[in-house]
Amino acid sequence: MAKFSLYLLLLLSSQYMLVIANSDPTNFIKTSCRATRYPALCIHSLLTYATTIRKSELQLAQVALGISLSRARSASSFISKLAKRRGTKSREYRATKDCIEIMGDTVYQLSRSIKELGGMRRRFNGQDFAWHVSNVQTWVSAALTNENTCIDGFSGPAMNGNAKVAIRKRVLNVAQVTSNALALVNRFADRHGGEETTNLP
């Protein structure tokens, strides 16, 4: 009888711990980030927003896109200031100017994506859901392509200046968080594509 009581106590304890783990938003974020290409960065960037995200896959994707947008704006501002510095090589200067334009497009595409995803709290049928989420996926993919194009513009042995190092570092970070955001958007789409709910989780 004592052994059975101990077994029952251990079973109930393990079930309780499982419920606690599954209700923990930090655990939800860590589990969701496994679907991304850069899981450690994903977890690090999203944990601060755990109370906002809770266990909502829609909210998770929105916050991830918001982080991408914030870093894209920061990178764009930094590159714009860098372009005004004197002594930059002509080829580096052209690549920097191209990157400013590219990052401007990225900011626009990510902004549209966040707005589109935010509208998905309303009721959509399967076809409407697919249309709206497809728009988001297209724009985020384009933003990711833009970021990689900016980085590629500084490739080659002739581009070894300080501007290259500084810009590549920042834009690479934007590309990584954008890649993660796209993975989380795709995860949200896969899990809710067949639903017809008024308030998506």
VMD Tcl script that draws the C-alpha trace (Angstrom):
set ca {
  {0.00 0.00 0.00}
  {2.84 2.36 0.87}
  {4.53 1.63 -2.46}
  {1.29 2.33 -4.32}
  {0.80 5.62 -2.45}
  {4.36 6.66 -3.31}
  {3.82 5.73 -6.95}
  {0.56 7.72 -7.03}
  {2.28 10.72 -5.42}
  {5.11 10.62 -7.99}
  {2.63 10.27 -10.84}
  {0.58 13.25 -9.67}
  {3.73 15.31 -9.14}
  {4.98 14.59 -12.65}
  {1.57 15.46 -14.12}
  {1.57 18.72 -12.15}
  {5.05 19.61 -13.37}
  {3.99 18.86 -16.93}
  {1.00 21.20 -16.63}
  {3.21 23.95 -15.18}
  {5.78 23.52 -17.97}
  {3.12 23.65 -20.68}
  {1.52 26.78 -19.20}
  {4.84 28.59 -18.94}
  {5.19 31.13 -21.78}
  {8.98 30.84 -21.67}
  {8.69 27.13 -22.32}
  {6.29 27.87 -25.19}
  {8.84 30.26 -26.72}
  {11.69 27.78 -26.37}
  {9.65 25.01 -27.97}
  {8.49 27.26 -30.82}
  {12.03 28.48 -31.51}
  {13.09 24.93 -32.38}
  {11.40 25.52 -35.74}
  {13.77 28.40 -36.57}
  {17.19 28.45 -38.17}
  {18.75 30.36 -35.29}
  {17.01 28.98 -32.17}
  {19.38 30.50 -29.60}
  {18.93 33.98 -31.10}
  {15.19 33.35 -31.33}
  {14.91 32.51 -27.64}
  {17.18 35.36 -26.56}
  {15.26 37.98 -28.55}
  {11.76 36.78 -27.61}
  {12.03 35.87 -23.91}
  {11.76 39.52 -22.89}
  {8.27 39.55 -24.41}
  {7.06 36.33 -22.76}
  {4.24 38.04 -20.84}
  {2.99 39.64 -24.07}
  {3.28 36.46 -26.14}
  {1.88 34.12 -23.49}
  {1.02 30.98 -25.53}
  {-0.30 32.68 -28.66}
  {1.32 31.60 -31.92}
  {-0.12 34.66 -33.65}
  {1.30 36.96 -30.99}
  {4.62 35.12 -31.18}
  {4.86 35.71 -34.94}
  {3.85 39.37 -34.54}
  {6.44 40.03 -31.85}
  {9.13 38.30 -33.92}
  {8.26 40.52 -36.89}
  {8.29 43.56 -34.62}
  {11.81 42.71 -33.51}
  {12.88 42.36 -37.15}
  {11.33 45.71 -38.02}
  {12.99 47.45 -35.06}
  {16.41 46.08 -35.96}
  {15.93 46.87 -39.64}
  {15.13 50.49 -38.78}
  {18.15 50.68 -36.49}
  {20.42 49.22 -39.17}
  {19.01 51.58 -41.79}
  {19.67 54.59 -39.55}
  {23.20 53.40 -38.82}
  {23.99 52.85 -42.52}
  {22.61 56.30 -43.40}
  {24.93 57.92 -40.86}
  {27.85 55.85 -42.14}
  {27.23 57.04 -45.70}
  {27.81 60.64 -44.60}
  {31.29 59.94 -43.28}
  {34.22 61.16 -45.33}
  {37.01 58.96 -46.61}
  {34.85 56.04 -47.73}
  {36.04 54.28 -50.89}
  {33.88 54.94 -53.95}
  {32.82 51.32 -54.34}
  {32.02 51.03 -50.65}
  {30.08 54.27 -50.86}
  {27.95 52.94 -53.77}
  {27.31 49.68 -51.92}
  {26.35 51.66 -48.82}
  {23.90 53.83 -50.76}
  {22.37 50.72 -52.37}
  {22.05 49.16 -48.93}
  {20.21 52.22 -47.60}
  {17.62 51.85 -50.37}
  {17.37 48.10 -49.84}
  {16.88 48.45 -46.09}
  {14.19 51.05 -46.73}
  {12.32 48.43 -48.76}
  {12.85 45.94 -45.94}
  {11.32 48.31 -43.38}
  {8.31 48.84 -45.66}
  {7.78 45.12 -46.27}
  {8.06 44.21 -42.60}
  {5.66 47.03 -41.66}
  {3.11 45.70 -44.14}
  {3.58 42.19 -42.80}
  {2.90 43.24 -39.21}
  {-0.23 45.15 -40.25}
  {-1.51 42.22 -42.31}
  {-0.86 39.71 -39.54}
  {-2.52 41.98 -37.00}
  {-5.71 41.94 -39.06}
  {-5.86 38.17 -38.81}
  {-7.45 38.36 -35.38}
  {-10.73 38.78 -37.23}
  {-12.73 35.85 -38.50}
  {-11.45 34.44 -41.82}
  {-12.47 31.33 -43.65}
  {-9.81 28.96 -44.98}
  {-9.39 30.77 -48.30}
  {-9.18 34.23 -46.71}
  {-6.68 32.97 -44.14}
  {-4.50 31.47 -46.87}
  {-4.59 34.73 -48.83}
  {-3.61 36.96 -45.92}
  {-0.91 34.68 -44.55}
  {0.48 34.25 -48.07}
  {0.88 38.03 -48.29}
  {2.80 38.04 -45.03}
  {5.04 35.17 -46.14}
  {5.75 36.89 -49.47}
  {6.70 40.22 -47.88}
  {8.85 38.70 -45.15}
  {10.62 36.50 -47.72}
  {11.26 39.60 -49.86}
  {12.64 41.43 -46.82}
  {14.99 38.53 -46.13}
  {16.16 38.54 -49.76}
  {16.79 42.29 -49.53}
  {18.94 41.88 -46.44}
  {21.04 39.20 -48.11}
  {21.40 41.40 -51.20}
  {22.72 44.22 -49.02}
  {25.30 41.90 -47.47}
  {26.32 40.54 -50.89}
  {26.97 44.09 -52.06}
  {30.01 44.20 -49.80}
  {31.56 40.95 -51.02}
  {34.93 40.78 -52.76}
  {38.54 41.58 -51.78}
  {38.17 45.24 -52.73}
  {35.57 45.69 -50.00}
  {37.62 45.27 -46.85}
  {37.03 48.62 -45.17}
  {35.46 49.41 -41.82}
  {32.12 50.17 -43.47}
  {31.87 46.61 -44.77}
  {32.51 45.08 -41.34}
  {30.10 47.38 -39.51}
  {27.28 47.11 -42.04}
  {27.57 43.35 -42.54}
  {27.41 42.76 -38.79}
  {24.20 44.72 -38.35}
  {22.44 43.57 -41.50}
  {23.38 39.95 -40.81}
  {21.65 40.23 -37.44}
  {18.56 41.67 -39.13}
  {18.62 38.81 -41.65}
  {18.84 36.22 -38.87}
  {15.93 37.59 -36.83}
  {13.91 37.97 -40.06}
  {14.64 34.34 -40.95}
  {13.40 33.34 -37.50}
  {10.29 35.49 -37.86}
  {9.48 33.88 -41.21}
  {9.83 30.42 -39.66}
  {7.40 31.40 -36.88}
  {4.94 32.86 -39.41}
  {5.13 29.59 -41.36}
  {4.57 27.63 -38.14}
  {1.52 29.73 -37.32}
  {0.17 29.25 -40.85}
  {0.66 25.47 -40.74}
  {-1.11 25.15 -37.40}
  {-4.08 27.41 -38.12}
  {-4.56 27.15 -41.88}
  {-7.62 24.92 -41.61}
  {-9.34 26.79 -38.77}
  {-12.29 29.17 -38.89}
  {-12.11 30.96 -35.56}
  {-13.09 34.46 -34.51}
  {-10.18 35.03 -32.15}
  {-7.01 33.23 -33.12}
  {-4.73 32.23 -30.21}
}
mol new
graphics top color blue
foreach p $ca { graphics top sphere $p radius 0.5 }
foreach p [lrange $ca 0 end-1] q [lrange $ca 1 end] { graphics top cylinder $p $q radius 0.2 }
display resetview
